[in-house]
Amino acid sequence: MTNETYLYGGDQNLTSYHFCNPYVYKEAFVFYGILYPIVAILTVVTNILVVGVFLKQKMKSPTTTLLIGLAIGDAGVGAVTLPLHIYYHSLQNYRFTLEYPGCIFYHVAPVISTILHTVSVWVTTVLGVQRYLVVSHPFKGPKYCTIRASVIVLVYIYVFATAMYFPQFFYLNFREIVVNGGNGIVYQVCECWATDVPAVYEGKLKILKLSLAKLIPCIILAITTILLVRKLDKEARQSGSLHAERQSVNRETREARLIRRTSLMIVVIVVTCLVVEVPNGLRYLTRTINPEALDPETDLFLVAILNVCTLLNFHINFWIYICLSQEFRKTLRSIVCRWNKKYQKVQIYQIVHL
């Protein structure tokens, strides 16, 4: 958000206020007022379905445990920012000075969204590493890649991401100001001013965000994806030659096929993540090296595009599960059918008791 200084009072008694204003640029309504809310609603709904499916007993595994943590973070990004963009951009209230206490939510919501975005990136990174260990070390890998280990890793990731961005909650101070607009109209607006925290922490945060939230995860994802794809390709060739010699498919080959299918699903998730995160990282790297490389309006426009693409990526994961996991489709179908039966029973009960 930005702030502007206004002077009120007579010539002898001027009072200075720093009113909080939303970011304003011409593309805000299209990206944040139309596209973003639609994608956010789809992301929240589909990721809730993902959590419901993977929580089923027959679906529980170290991989699905991580996917649950990923879905919670992805849904959280959409859920936290959705009210903000509907109120300020869909309803076009971004043209006015922020009200109190709405200004606090306007400041806090993007910080929470950034925390959950970082969680999503690191959980995806762990998914890639875990899958590579399971495929490359089929005997030792499963010993370390357990459900308990996945839960512990998720807790560490959520705590780490929260701790990294926590000081940002205290970047601004807020105060309610009552302004007399004349003709008996009173406005309750928000005054905001910077604290001493940004001067102490912002430089360190840029380094942490660039390295731990952008570059390192992307490098790890790229390396593990290349190694995993090479390993899967090698195993596919070996499996093909084995099937040529043996015309029967036993239990071991079915299990191997399931592992390859799950690994392929993780590879697709990782690649779609990289497609979005690499441009995100390049933009942040450019801004860190030279803050004036992009003018503010161009930078806001680029951020809007990347934010919509990031949220769209969170939604696409659901369709990856649909396309590449037969067990996911079966479990989702059973859940939807169960809900439909309950809904039909309620309708019949209401009709009977009219």
C-alpha positions as a printed NumPy array, in Angstrom:
array([[  0.   ,   0.   ,   0.   ],
       [  1.015,   3.649,  -0.348],
       [  0.425,   6.644,   1.856],
       [ -0.203,  10.288,   1.066],
       [  0.091,  13.306,   3.361],
       [ -2.94 ,  15.515,   3.837],
       [ -3.143,  18.759,   5.821],
       [ -6.258,  19.71 ,   7.729],
       [ -7.116,  22.743,   9.83 ],
       [ -6.844,  26.486,   9.642],
       [ -3.775,  28.53 ,   8.844],
       [ -2.754,  28.625,  12.501],
       [ -3.354,  24.941,  13.321],
       [ -2.474,  22.484,  10.56 ],
       [ -2.661,  18.722,  11.232],
       [ -0.756,  16.293,   9.039],
       [ -2.183,  12.846,   8.266],
       [ -0.617,   9.955,   6.319],
       [ -3.641,   8.24 ,   4.785],
       [ -3.286,   4.662,   3.461],
       [ -4.153,   4.16 ,  -0.193],
       [ -4.272,   0.934,  -2.233],
       [ -1.967,   0.411,  -5.171],
       [ -3.693,   1.9  ,  -8.226],
       [ -2.922,   1.025, -11.847],
       [ -5.098,   0.595, -14.914],
       [ -4.865,  -3.215, -15.175],
       [ -5.85 ,  -3.823, -11.525],
       [ -9.535,  -4.41 , -12.285],
       [ -8.915,  -6.935, -15.069],
       [ -6.32 ,  -9.033, -13.238],
       [ -7.364,  -8.702,  -9.586],
       [-11.017,  -7.814, -10.035],
       [-12.023, -10.464, -12.61 ],
       [ -9.383, -13.13 , -13.277],
       [ -7.957, -13.526,  -9.796],
       [-11.274, -14.094,  -7.92 ],
       [-12.401, -16.707, -10.474],
       [ -9.123, -18.627, -10.263],
       [ -9.029, -18.217,  -6.456],
       [-12.495, -19.741,  -5.998],
       [-11.591, -22.685,  -8.256],
       [ -8.3  , -23.141,  -6.394],
       [ -9.927, -23.184,  -2.953],
       [-12.694, -25.609,  -3.976],
       [-10.458, -28.055,  -5.84 ],
       [ -7.791, -28.121,  -3.137],
       [-10.422, -28.794,  -0.471],
       [-11.46 , -31.789,  -2.597],
       [ -7.809, -32.858,  -2.824],
       [ -7.463, -32.804,   0.962],
       [-10.705, -34.77 ,   1.351],
       [ -9.528, -37.444,  -1.099],
       [ -6.022, -37.865,   0.304],
       [ -7.285, -38.043,   3.89 ],
       [ -9.045, -41.306,   3.079],
       [ -7.328, -44.245,   4.76 ],
       [ -6.603, -46.125,   1.529],
       [ -4.954, -43.021,   0.029],
       [ -2.565, -42.318,   2.912],
       [  1.135, -42.513,   2.075],
       [  4.265, -40.367,   2.54 ],
       [  3.64 , -38.755,  -0.854],
       [ -0.053, -37.989,  -0.271],
       [  0.809, -36.585,   3.166],
       [  3.017, -34.014,   1.466],
       [  0.328, -33.406,  -1.158],
       [ -2.153, -32.648,   1.647],
       [  0.265, -30.068,   3.055],
       [  0.677, -28.646,  -0.443],
       [ -3.094, -28.434,  -1.007],
       [ -3.662, -26.685,   2.351],
       [ -1.052, -24.052,   1.484],
       [ -2.425, -23.571,  -2.041],
       [ -6.015, -23.247,  -0.809],
       [ -4.846, -20.83 ,   1.885],
       [ -3.311, -18.476,  -0.69 ],
       [ -6.622, -18.245,  -2.523],
       [ -8.779, -18.041,   0.602],
       [ -6.748, -15.278,   2.27 ],
       [ -6.477, -13.001,  -0.761],
       [ -9.944, -13.606,  -2.247],
       [-11.918, -11.233,   0.082],
       [ -9.276,  -8.531,  -0.385],
       [ -9.432,  -8.584,  -4.193],
       [-13.222,  -8.859,  -4.357],
       [-13.721,  -5.853,  -2.071],
       [-10.953,  -3.594,  -3.373],
       [-10.696,  -4.596,  -7.046],
       [-13.916,  -6.334,  -8.133],
       [-15.986,  -3.613,  -6.406],
       [-13.366,  -1.02 ,  -7.424],
       [-12.876,   0.341,  -3.911],
       [ -9.163,   0.644,  -4.678],
       [ -9.944,   4.15 ,  -5.939],
       [-10.596,   5.344,  -2.385],
       [ -8.54 ,   5.773,   0.758],
       [ -8.446,   2.623,   2.891],
       [-10.852,   2.394,   5.812],
       [ -9.964,   1.251,   9.294],
       [ -9.571,  -1.669,  10.151],
       [ -9.668,  -2.816,   6.505],
       [ -6.205,  -1.321,   6.019],
       [ -4.779,  -3.85 ,   8.503],
       [ -6.177,  -6.756,   6.498],
       [ -4.893,  -5.107,   3.291],
       [ -1.403,  -5.23 ,   4.806],
       [ -1.602,  -8.624,   6.555],
       [ -3.248, -10.7  ,   3.789],
       [ -0.351, -10.42 ,   1.271],
       [  2.141, -11.388,   3.992],
       [  0.145, -14.533,   4.83 ],
       [ -0.16 , -15.247,   1.109],
       [  3.62 , -14.935,   0.692],
       [  4.188, -17.321,   3.607],
       [  1.873, -19.939,   2.098],
       [  3.407, -19.442,  -1.366],
       [  6.845, -20.169,   0.102],
       [  5.383, -23.248,   1.81 ],
       [  4.032, -24.429,  -1.54 ],
       [  7.415, -24.016,  -3.245],
       [  9.308, -25.92 ,  -0.545],
       [  6.741, -28.731,  -0.257],
       [  6.987, -29.193,  -4.031],
       [ 10.774, -29.277,  -3.671],
       [ 10.56 , -31.946,  -0.961],
       [  8.163, -33.939,  -3.157],
       [ 10.731, -33.99 ,  -5.953],
       [ 13.552, -35.034,  -3.611],
       [ 11.413, -37.69 ,  -1.906],
       [ 10.342, -39.186,  -5.214],
       [ 13.909, -39.335,  -6.467],
       [ 15.023, -41.143,  -3.284],
       [ 12.207, -43.696,  -3.568],
       [ 12.899, -44.408,  -7.235],
       [ 16.701, -44.359,  -7.076],
       [ 16.993, -46.222,  -3.768],
       [ 14.013, -48.609,  -3.664],
       [ 15.27 , -50.414,  -0.544],
       [ 16.669, -47.566,   1.566],
       [ 14.359, -44.798,   0.327],
       [ 11.091, -46.074,   1.869],
       [ 12.804, -46.436,   5.252],
       [ 13.378, -42.675,   5.423],
       [ 10.382, -41.503,   3.383],
       [  7.632, -42.357,   5.876],
       [  4.345, -40.676,   6.766],
       [  5.841, -39.541,  10.078],
       [  8.837, -38.021,   8.285],
       [  6.51 , -36.227,   5.853],
       [  4.504, -34.713,   8.728],
       [  7.682, -33.538,  10.48 ],
       [  8.976, -31.967,   7.259],
       [  5.646, -30.163,   6.726],
       [  5.746, -28.732,  10.244],
       [  9.311, -27.511,   9.732],
       [  8.416, -25.909,   6.393],
       [  5.376, -24.065,   7.785],
       [  7.336, -22.85 ,  10.834],
       [ 10.338, -21.83 ,   8.716],
       [  8.23 , -19.862,   6.193],
       [  6.273, -18.117,   8.976],
       [  9.446, -17.164,  10.857],
       [ 11.086, -15.78 ,   7.702],
       [  8.255, -13.355,   6.91 ],
       [  6.941, -12.737,  10.444],
       [  8.66 ,  -9.322,  10.874],
       [  6.727,  -8.042,   7.847],
       [  3.57 ,  -8.008,   9.968],
       [  5.156,  -5.135,  11.917],
       [  6.314,  -2.976,   8.998],
       [  3.483,  -0.473,   9.471],
       [  1.578,   1.189,  12.282],
       [ -2.141,   1.887,  11.841],
       [ -4.54 ,   4.32 ,  13.436],
       [ -8.172,   5.187,  12.862],
       [ -8.841,   8.774,  11.818],
       [-12.315,  10.308,  11.768],
       [-12.566,  12.945,   9.057],
       [-15.476,  15.367,   8.699],
       [-16.405,  15.389,   5.039],
       [-18.964,  18.161,   5.432],
       [-22.761,  18.077,   5.245],
       [-22.814,  15.834,   8.306],
       [-20.801,  13.073,   6.564],
       [-18.072,  11.451,   8.647],
       [-15.371,   9.177,   7.183],
       [-13.469,   6.597,   9.233],
       [-10.208,   6.307,   7.34 ],
       [ -6.857,   4.764,   8.137],
       [ -3.579,   6.506,   8.833],
       [ -0.425,   4.425,   8.37 ],
       [  3.258,   5.05 ,   8.795],
       [  6.383,   2.907,   8.651],
       [  7.971,   1.46 ,  11.778],
       [ 11.671,   0.92 ,  12.403],
       [ 11.407,  -2.791,  11.454],
       [ 11.873,  -2.419,   7.649],
       [ 15.144,  -0.526,   8.093],
       [ 16.508,  -3.348,  10.234],
       [ 15.065,  -6.377,   8.442],
       [ 14.212,  -5.536,   4.803],
       [ 17.78 ,  -5.934,   3.501],
       [ 18.118,  -9.335,   5.2  ],
       [ 14.676, -10.41 ,   3.97 ],
       [ 15.621,  -9.684,   0.347],
       [ 18.65 , -11.977,   0.649],
       [ 16.632, -14.686,   2.439],
       [ 13.756, -14.496,  -0.035],
       [ 16.026, -14.506,  -3.067],
       [ 18.084, -17.463,  -1.855],
       [ 15.748, -19.588,   0.295],
       [ 12.413, -18.864,  -1.39 ],
       [ 13.475, -18.512,  -5.021],
       [ 16.902, -19.653,  -6.22 ],
       [ 17.683, -22.661,  -3.994],
       [ 14.265, -24.377,  -4.387],
       [ 14.301, -23.84 ,  -8.165],
       [ 17.833, -25.242,  -8.47 ],
       [ 16.965, -28.294,  -6.344],
       [ 13.745, -28.832,  -8.324],
       [ 15.544, -28.621, -11.65 ],
       [ 18.301, -31.038, -10.596],
       [ 15.992, -33.632,  -9.003],
       [ 13.584, -33.458, -11.953],
       [ 16.364, -34.118, -14.473],
       [ 17.735, -36.985, -12.377],
       [ 14.273, -38.449, -11.808],
       [ 13.325, -38.307, -15.49 ],
       [ 16.606, -39.99 , -16.461],
       [ 16.029, -42.706, -13.839],
       [ 12.454, -43.317, -14.992],
       [ 13.566, -43.486, -18.607],
       [ 16.26 , -46.018, -17.728],
       [ 13.803, -48.161, -15.754],
       [ 11.248, -47.985, -18.57 ],
       [ 13.814, -49.363, -21.017],
       [ 14.803, -52.137, -18.618],
       [ 11.144, -52.964, -18.011],
       [ 10.493, -53.079, -21.753],
       [ 13.31 , -55.555, -22.344],
       [ 12.111, -57.636, -19.379],
       [  8.582, -57.808, -20.754],
       [  9.94 , -58.852, -24.113],
       [ 11.592, -61.828, -22.465],
       [  8.705, -62.604, -20.128],
       [  5.245, -62.488, -21.589],
       [  3.571, -62.395, -18.134],
       [  3.074, -59.425, -15.863],
       [  3.44 , -60.334, -12.194],
       [  2.78 , -58.438,  -8.989],
       [  6.212, -56.806,  -8.913],
       [  5.752, -55.257, -12.36 ],
       [  2.332, -53.894, -11.322],
       [  3.927, -52.266,  -8.289],
       [  6.709, -50.89 , -10.463],
       [  4.101, -49.481, -12.842],
       [  2.321, -47.766,  -9.936],
       [  5.613, -46.243,  -8.743],
       [  6.37 , -44.955, -12.244],
       [  2.891, -43.482, -12.589],
       [  3.169, -41.701,  -9.239],
       [  6.647, -40.495, -10.138],
       [  5.352, -39.165, -13.462],
       [  2.63 , -37.265, -11.584],
       [  5.205, -35.677,  -9.282],
       [  7.405, -34.77 , -12.27 ],
       [  4.493, -32.952, -13.931],
       [  3.709, -31.09 , -10.68 ],
       [  7.351, -30.066, -10.309],
       [  7.648, -28.924, -13.926],
       [  4.485, -26.775, -13.737],
       [  5.843, -25.261, -10.528],
       [  9.138, -24.42 , -12.249],
       [  7.333, -22.83 , -15.214],
       [  5.845, -20.256, -12.816],
       [  8.586, -19.947, -10.197],
       [ 11.52 , -19.376, -12.577],
       [ 10.009, -16.133, -14.016],
       [  9.056, -15.16 , -10.448],
       [ 12.632, -15.672,  -9.309],
       [ 14.095, -13.801, -12.299],
       [ 11.854, -10.82 , -11.643],
       [ 12.816, -10.748,  -7.957],
       [ 16.519, -11.167,  -8.823],
       [ 16.314,  -8.223, -11.233],
       [ 14.609,  -6.058,  -8.603],
       [ 17.19 ,  -7.033,  -5.986],
       [ 20.187,  -6.239,  -8.2  ],
       [ 18.7  ,  -3.024,  -9.579],
       [ 15.536,  -1.715,  -7.847],
       [ 15.029,   0.827, -10.659],
       [ 15.272,  -1.716, -13.488],
       [ 11.488,  -1.653, -13.847],
       [  9.281,   1.379, -13.4  ],
       [  6.618,   0.929, -10.673],
       [  3.669,   0.57 , -13.069],
       [  5.417,  -2.046, -15.208],
       [  6.497,  -3.934, -12.1  ],
       [  2.95 ,  -3.957, -10.688],
       [  1.632,  -5.187, -14.037],
       [  4.223,  -7.989, -14.106],
       [  3.447,  -8.94 , -10.499],
       [ -0.265,  -9.134, -11.332],
       [  0.397, -11.539, -14.228],
       [  2.713, -13.707, -12.098],
       [  0.245, -13.78 ,  -9.188],
       [ -2.605, -14.989, -11.409],
       [ -0.317, -17.591, -13.032],
       [  0.872, -18.782,  -9.606],
       [ -2.69 , -19.241,  -8.374],
       [ -3.613, -20.978, -11.637],
       [ -0.725, -23.381, -11.064],
       [ -2.136, -24.181,  -7.604],
       [ -5.439, -25.046,  -9.286],
       [ -3.873, -27.112, -12.087],
       [ -2.499, -29.63 ,  -9.559],
       [ -6.045, -30.943,  -9.09 ],
       [ -6.331, -31.795, -12.802],
       [ -2.91 , -33.433, -12.741],
       [ -4.202, -35.808, -10.055],
       [ -7.362, -36.409, -12.091],
       [ -5.432, -37.258, -15.255],
       [ -2.586, -39.305, -13.786],
       [ -3.99 , -41.05 , -10.704],
       [ -6.649, -43.696, -11.172],
       [ -6.97 , -44.175,  -7.411],
       [ -7.587, -40.449,  -6.966],
       [-10.373, -40.541,  -9.555],
       [-12.025, -43.543,  -7.902],
       [-11.892, -42.015,  -4.417],
       [-13.15 , -38.636,  -5.652],
       [-16.01 , -40.33 ,  -7.493],
       [-17.013, -42.236,  -4.357],
       [-16.98 , -39.033,  -2.268],
       [-19.076, -37.108,  -4.812],
       [-21.553, -39.999,  -5.144],
       [-21.878, -40.2  ,  -1.351],
       [-22.602, -36.465,  -1.14 ],
       [-25.147, -36.803,  -3.962],
       [-26.941, -39.654,  -2.164],
       [-27.108, -37.637,   1.074],
       [-28.461, -34.627,  -0.859],
       [-31.13 , -36.771,  -2.531],
       [-32.172, -38.231,   0.833],
       [-32.554, -34.72 ,   2.296],
       [-34.661, -33.659,  -0.702],
       [-36.925, -36.71 ,  -0.369],
       [-37.32 , -36.076,   3.377],
       [-38.29 , -32.44 ,   2.753],
       [-40.813, -33.394,   0.064],
       [-42.401, -36.052,   2.274],
       [-42.763, -33.655,   5.209],
       [-44.185, -30.734,   3.259]])
